[in-house]
């Protein structure tokens, strides 16, 4: 067989180089998606480029490629870039595979039917809670959270439930020596106060958000646990203060805790004792 013939049936000499280039573009594109996913309000081209440490021209070319496939979108008015529906679908398919979202959905529907209020599911991502599923209240005035939106762990019902059950050293690392945002006048933002609060949450089995994340809204939340009794997710019931006054928080808290325990059992997890 001639040398020319061998080359036509073998691996092209330039393939390794091209493959490396494609891999680099793929990694860069995924990096852009990570930055956009962490910025739900959107980012300008210059901000994305700076975060990814890329030239604006390279960043723009990658964003256009992602946009053509439906992974990102650009807002016309301000030109901000955001993740699009295909990115959400891929992320959601992973969560469905883990069963926590799919398993929780009927329980969220039941909570809304029993309480008349919006039921939510969230997980922890760093120092924030990310909302992954929701069943809306049928009431005209109701709490609605955009899926994928975030709230500080220390300033939300779901977040405080997750915070309370994480290991002590991990919780201290998140709270101590940091300036925590005061989202509303009711937000607990002092580490000492939050350490006391998390102890009370563990004792009663659920967390209460008393207008700490949004003025006019109350929330109760409880953890869903994995097989090691570590917090896997948290569910909550939220609604206007007028329908969830202080006297109703404890009643709803017990119901949400019971429901969270049922989800834990359904997933094969272990509720801490």
Beta strands, then each sheet from edge to edge (+ up, - down):
strand 1: 72-74
strand 2: 81-83
strand 3: 118-125
strand 4: 128-135
strand 5: 150-152
strand 6: 207-210
strand 7: 217-225
strand 8: 231-240
sheet 1: 1+ 2-
sheet 2: 5+ 4- 3+ 8- 7+ 6-
end
